[in-house]
């Protein structure tokens, strides 16, 4: 059968798991996703703090975290903490990263939530600050660790699909926008499309430019401009990648029958791969899927399966990449420096939306990054 089913859908574990992690935040994404993944992986969460101490204490009791701090500043001052895991709103996260950089004597690594900040310029400042402090910064672009997304990357790397011709992601799903989303001034592109933009970068590299069209979402009542968004990424070699990020998805919350999904597809000169993302069925455990065909095995569809799911299993990989980087001295797979290019792509999307034109990525990137 060969290696058709050896797709690397799960990254190898880090060589060291005993770094002492301090968790900042105790909401859903930390309590139900991060901490569950770290427990299953055997990572050592030594302390937790959040804006709501009662929530911190509840999470600590649930996961056996030995130390609860009343404030994140107290947690950052704990000299035994080596790694910080942040899961707070993007307009709050920068102040925590800045405070952590001032404690650089013992803090060696930070796993920041995505988006790293609400703008590219602020994200660039945070990356520079961590580099100056000697802190390894990684960004939790967790869709790269979805099992089908990683499997597709393997197919591309080993040439099963040949030269990529067209890549698409179609999302018909309804996010649960948290109240803080109204504060950012940016919505779907910053908080949801960033997953897909980063996935396209993971699969195909940086595009030359992007064109975006958008309308408001009828369900989202606070002011916003980027509700339902459509975008096309243009690559210099001819490849095109496009996504429909439809957060309305019909009146599924207003009496209609739901039809929610995320599908992706990559067409190449030598093969075709397509898959689904299981996240819209959370909290049910629905593995993402892939099926592919290649001219190397004419007429055959391969359909590998697995038990792992994006939420929470993929989050073992995002923290694992940081722990691996700390253990080996290598740059994290989604380092702060790399993630700036995803943030630049998000910024290019907003400029395209504002000016109603295609925007080249190098219009956003600093001269150092081009």
Phi and psi in degrees as a GROMACS rama.xvg file:
@    title "Ramachandran Plot"
@    xaxis  label "Phi"
@    yaxis  label "Psi"
@TYPE xy
77.1298  -154.315  UNK-2
-105.935  22.4846  UNK-3
-56.9741  -29.9013  UNK-4
-100.362  2.59371  UNK-5
-95.8915  85.7372  UNK-6
-109.613  5.47413  UNK-7
59.0747  36.6634  UNK-8
-71.4924  -15.7269  UNK-9
-120.921  126.61  UNK-10
-70.0885  153.959  UNK-11
-65.7709  152.199  UNK-12
-68.3182  154.795  UNK-13
-66.8991  152.526  UNK-14
-67.1478  -21.7973  UNK-15
-130.255  133.76  UNK-16
-114.253  1.29773  UNK-17
-97.3882  12.9645  UNK-18
-63.0253  138.982  UNK-19
-84.4847  118.452  UNK-20
-102.021  134.419  UNK-21
-108.101  121.799  UNK-22
-94.9555  129.699  UNK-23
-118.037  114.889  UNK-24
116.349  142.634  UNK-25
-141.348  24.6503  UNK-26
-81.6973  -166.895  UNK-27
-53.5697  -50.7169  UNK-28
-65.8241  -32.8177  UNK-29
-78.7554  -50.5606  UNK-30
-66.816  -47.578  UNK-31
-93.5993  -16.6946  UNK-32
-117.968  -65.2839  UNK-33
-56.4644  -55.8694  UNK-34
-66.5955  -33.5754  UNK-35
-65.3056  -42.7765  UNK-36
-64.8043  -41.8903  UNK-37
-68.4629  -37.4676  UNK-38
-59.9497  -47.6438  UNK-39
-65.6725  -30.3536  UNK-40
-85.8105  -14.3763  UNK-41
83.6703  21.405  UNK-42
-77.6917  153.895  UNK-43
-102.756  95.6458  UNK-44
-87.3175  113.173  UNK-45
-98.9076  -19.4587  UNK-46
-158.016  158.541  UNK-47
-145.68  148.531  UNK-48
-151.203  153.766  UNK-49
-158.627  176.576  UNK-50
-70.5379  -12.2044  UNK-51
-126.095  91.281  UNK-52
-54.2467  -33.4201  UNK-53
-62.9202  -38.9522  UNK-54
-67.1819  -36.5862  UNK-55
-62.8361  -43.7472  UNK-56
-65.0838  -38.3925  UNK-57
-65.072  -42.623  UNK-58
-66.0753  -39.2658  UNK-59
-63.0845  -41.4198  UNK-60
-65.5266  -38.0393  UNK-61
-67.355  -36.7871  UNK-62
-112.414  5.56412  UNK-63
69.4917  36.5474  UNK-64
-81.6209  123.539  UNK-65
-73.56  -24.277  UNK-66
-129.871  130.216  UNK-67
-118.727  125.804  UNK-68
-104.985  148.867  UNK-69
-73.4909  -29.278  UNK-70
-136.016  157.841  UNK-71
-68.7364  -27.942  UNK-72
-62.3433  -38.8596  UNK-73
-65.7402  -39.7578  UNK-74
-64.1259  -45.1149  UNK-75
-61.7187  -29.0457  UNK-76
-79.996  -9.50005  UNK-77
-69.4119  114.248  UNK-78
-69.1539  -11.7957  UNK-79
-84.7136  -13.4205  UNK-80
-81.4076  125.641  UNK-81
-105.112  -29.2049  UNK-82
-130.206  136.37  UNK-83
-110.255  129.579  UNK-84
-111.673  116.327  UNK-85
-108.006  129.493  UNK-86
-138.933  79.4653  UNK-87
-135.785  168.943  UNK-88
-58.6689  151.565  UNK-89
-67.1105  -20.6054  UNK-90
-84.9276  -9.33611  UNK-91
-99.8301  -31.3525  UNK-92
-56.2787  -41.6768  UNK-93
-57.0613  -39.1904  UNK-94
-66.1532  -31.0284  UNK-95
-71.7966  -41.1709  UNK-96
-63.1225  -41.6419  UNK-97
-62.7807  -41.8177  UNK-98
-65.1373  -39.257  UNK-99
-63.5948  -36.7831  UNK-100
-63.7077  -27.6847  UNK-101
-75.3958  -14.0613  UNK-102
-105.159  29.9995  UNK-103
-65.8019  -9.63154  UNK-104
-61.7401  -32.9386  UNK-105
-121.643  -19.3157  UNK-106
-84.4156  116.406  UNK-107
-98.8241  -27.4743  UNK-108
-146.517  151.494  UNK-109
-131.015  128.805  UNK-110
-102.923  106.908  UNK-111
-93.3656  148.812  UNK-112
-72.1439  152.979  UNK-113
-97.5701  143.56  UNK-114
-70.5061  148.321  UNK-115
-59.9669  -35.3697  UNK-116
-155.194  179.313  UNK-117
-84.2216  -14.7674  UNK-118
-136.484  157.963  UNK-119
-62.5946  -42.3101  UNK-120
-61.3807  -42.5576  UNK-121
-69.6684  -38.1846  UNK-122
-59.6743  -41.3301  UNK-123
-62.8612  -38.5802  UNK-124
-63.4289  -40.6559  UNK-125
-67.4135  -40.4633  UNK-126
-61.6165  -46.0909  UNK-127
-62.802  -39.0111  UNK-128
-62.5565  -45.1443  UNK-129
-66.2276  -39.171  UNK-130
-63.127  -41.5856  UNK-131
-64.3401  -33.512  UNK-132
-84.1318  -5.12303  UNK-133
74.7426  23.2808  UNK-134
-98.0343  132.506  UNK-135
-80.1574  116.872  UNK-136
-105.435  126.784  UNK-137
-123.509  153.634  UNK-138
-119.302  135.774  UNK-139
-79.4809  62.3188  UNK-140
-80.2005  77.9135  UNK-141
-74.0699  -16.4895  UNK-142
-65.4625  -24.756  UNK-143
-61.2012  -20.4325  UNK-144
-104.468  3.98774  UNK-145
-60.0447  141.522  UNK-146
-66.2183  -39.4212  UNK-147
-73.4805  -32.6874  UNK-148
-64.6063  -42.4089  UNK-149
-67.0557  -38.6121  UNK-150
-63.1345  -40.1546  UNK-151
-63.527  -39.579  UNK-152
-60.2438  -40.2878  UNK-153
-61.791  -43.4457  UNK-154
-60.0205  -41.0741  UNK-155
-66.0652  -43.0801  UNK-156
-66.2042  -38.4299  UNK-157
-90.7136  3.36368  UNK-158
84.576  10.6915  UNK-159
-61.7391  -27.164  UNK-160
-100.022  -3.70399  UNK-161
71.0448  -148.976  UNK-162
-78.9152  126.868  UNK-163
-62.4301  137.286  UNK-164
-111.837  -46.2381  UNK-165
-149.113  131.601  UNK-166
-125.265  137.012  UNK-167
-138.153  148.899  UNK-168
-130.135  127.359  UNK-169
-119.727  112.552  UNK-170
-110.637  122.728  UNK-171
-122.735  86.8018  UNK-172
-150.379  156.699  UNK-173
-114.87  102.197  UNK-174
-68.0852  154.837  UNK-175
-95.1526  92.2686  UNK-176
-68.2359  125.274  UNK-177
-75.0966  156.774  UNK-178
-54.7163  -33.4388  UNK-179
-65.8084  -17.4226  UNK-180
-59.8467  -29.9179  UNK-181
-67.4586  -19.4459  UNK-182
-82.2586  -21.4815  UNK-183
-77.8457  -23.2247  UNK-184
77.1278  -1.9385  UNK-185
-137.042  144.82  UNK-186
-127.014  -98.3396  UNK-187
-62.4782  -44.4787  UNK-188
-60.6318  -41.6393  UNK-189
-77.7822  -38.8013  UNK-190
-101.503  -21.6216  UNK-191
-123.524  -50.4619  UNK-192
-62.68  -24.668  UNK-193
-55.2418  -31.4737  UNK-194
-59.7113  -48.7568  UNK-195
-75.5705  -38.458  UNK-196
-60.9544  -42.1526  UNK-197
-69.1893  -35.1662  UNK-198
-64.7657  -42.3726  UNK-199
-59.5789  -41.0497  UNK-200
-62.8499  -40.5922  UNK-201
-62.2855  -41.2841  UNK-202
-76.9145  -46.0036  UNK-203
-119.74  -8.12045  UNK-204
88.0964  -170.663  UNK-205
-76.2572  134.786  UNK-206
-77.5474  164.818  UNK-207
-74.9353  -35.6476  UNK-208
-166.703  179.766  UNK-209
-147.988  148.355  UNK-210
-127.227  134.411  UNK-211
-127.49  140.426  UNK-212
-129.881  146.139  UNK-213
-151.683  159.976  UNK-214
-143.722  166.437  UNK-215
-72.5155  158.083  UNK-216
-94.7277  123.587  UNK-217
-60.4977  -24.7628  UNK-218
-83.1555  -27.8085  UNK-219
-84.7675  114.106  UNK-220
-86.069  -24.9295  UNK-221
-78.5551  156.183  UNK-222
-58.9212  136.021  UNK-223
-163.424  162.538  UNK-224
-118.065  -31.1758  UNK-225
-105.571  81.3196  UNK-226
-90.7933  -83.5188  UNK-227
-85.4225  123.804  UNK-228
-127.746  140.718  UNK-229
-124.125  136.471  UNK-230
-149.309  150.598  UNK-231
-123.991  126.936  UNK-232
-100.678  128.773  UNK-233
-106.766  128.011  UNK-234
-106.166  145.203  UNK-235
-62.9511  -27.0592  UNK-236
-83.4878  -0.663013  UNK-237
113.226  -23.9759  UNK-238
-56.5714  142.032  UNK-239
-124.21  140.527  UNK-240
-130.046  140.325  UNK-241
-146.352  152.646  UNK-242
-141.583  146.85  UNK-243
-114.258  109.704  UNK-244
-104.246  90.6555  UNK-245
-99.8594  98.163  UNK-246
-89.7487  -1.34781  UNK-247
-84.766  -57.7796  UNK-248
58.2723  30.291  UNK-249
82.5938  175.034  UNK-250
-79.7846  51.7905  UNK-251
-70.0127  -18.9863  UNK-252
-104.897  -0.698244  UNK-253
-117.503  16.1781  UNK-254
119.142  -15.7593  UNK-255
-81.2391  163.579  UNK-256
-75.3116  137.076  UNK-257
-77.4245  148.103  UNK-258
-142.07  81.3053  UNK-259
-109.854  136.515  UNK-260
-169.655  164.199  UNK-261
-130.679  118.696  UNK-262
-116.776  149.525  UNK-263
-135.91  160.78  UNK-264
-155.846  136.065  UNK-265
-126.454  121.762  UNK-266
-107.578  130.197  UNK-267
-127.768  175.877  UNK-268
-70.5853  -18.963  UNK-269
-122.94  1.11089  UNK-270
-174.317  175.654  UNK-271
-140.952  134.017  UNK-272
-130.455  143.247  UNK-273
-146.966  154.298  UNK-274
-160.854  178.817  UNK-275
-128.519  153.334  UNK-276
-107.068  127.686  UNK-277
-78.9085  -8.71675  UNK-278
-53.1072  -39.9724  UNK-279
-59.4306  -16.071  UNK-280
-93.4619  0.0527997  UNK-281
-58.6225  138.696  UNK-282
-87.4905  2.82347  UNK-283
-67.3896  141.411  UNK-284
-81.5476  99.1995  UNK-285
-118.772  102.794  UNK-286
-60.1515  142.852  UNK-287
-66.389  160.058  UNK-288
-129.452  161.805  UNK-289
-147.927  145.6  UNK-290
-141.515  146.345  UNK-291
-151.307  156.141  UNK-292
-134.687  148.546  UNK-293
-141.067  145.765  UNK-294
-62.8242  -16.675  UNK-295
-68.0815  -24.0524  UNK-296
-131.428  77.9705  UNK-297
-56.0774  137.195  UNK-298
77.9816  7.57601  UNK-299
-113.512  134.678  UNK-300
-103.226  127.581  UNK-301
-100.55  135.834  UNK-302
-133.303  71.161  UNK-303
-67.0638  152.364  UNK-304
-133.313  163.998  UNK-305
-154.02  168.405  UNK-306
-96.8366  -21.8327  UNK-307
-70.2248  155.314  UNK-308
-130.182  162.668  UNK-309
-61.3003  -57.8342  UNK-310
-100.33  113.156  UNK-311
-105.548  -2.17619  UNK-312
-61.6937  -35.3123  UNK-313
-63.3492  -21.9316  UNK-314
-74.7115  -13.7144  UNK-315
-63.3231  -35.0917  UNK-316
-72.8904  -38.1129  UNK-317
-68.661  -44.3892  UNK-318
-69.6474  -36.0773  UNK-319
-60.2766  -36.4589  UNK-320
-65.117  -35.104  UNK-321
-70.7638  -43.9884  UNK-322
-63.1654  -38.287  UNK-323
-62.3187  -43.4717  UNK-324
-61.5487  -40.9444  UNK-325
-67.2372  -35.1545  UNK-326
-76.0196  -30.1526  UNK-327
-108.509  -17.0635  UNK-328
82.4846  3.48424  UNK-329
-85.5337  161.751  UNK-330
-72.8093  139.97  UNK-331
-61.0947  151.787  UNK-332
-58.3405  -38.3519  UNK-333
-117.923  70.2793  UNK-334
-71.6509  163.227  UNK-335
-56.759  -39.8678  UNK-336
-64.3998  -43.4139  UNK-337
-65.9297  -40.9255  UNK-338
-66.0032  -21.3985  UNK-339
-58.8555  -29.9463  UNK-340
-73.518  -31.8926  UNK-341
-68.6082  -42.9667  UNK-342
-62.7076  -37.0969  UNK-343
-64.4097  -36.327  UNK-344
-67.5282  -39.7619  UNK-345
-60.3937  -44.3199  UNK-346
-62.5388  -39.4202  UNK-347
-62.8294  -35.8099  UNK-348
-62.1354  -44.3726  UNK-349
-66.6616  -37.6504  UNK-350
-65.2577  -40.2963  UNK-351
-60.591  -41.8491  UNK-352
-64.8831  -43.2362  UNK-353
-67.3275  -39.7977  UNK-354
-104.085  -1.56681  UNK-355
51.4594  55.5818  UNK-356
-157.023  161.083  UNK-357
-65.1089  143.014  UNK-358
-125.433  127.406  UNK-359
-77.6177  144.699  UNK-360
-62.8906  -34.512  UNK-361
-72.3014  -6.00639  UNK-362
-71.1366  -23.937  UNK-363
-99.8687  -42.6888  UNK-364
-63.1737  144.482  UNK-365
-70.323  161.705  UNK-366
-57.3242  -35.0901  UNK-367
-62.2033  -33.2567  UNK-368
-89.2521  -17.0464  UNK-369
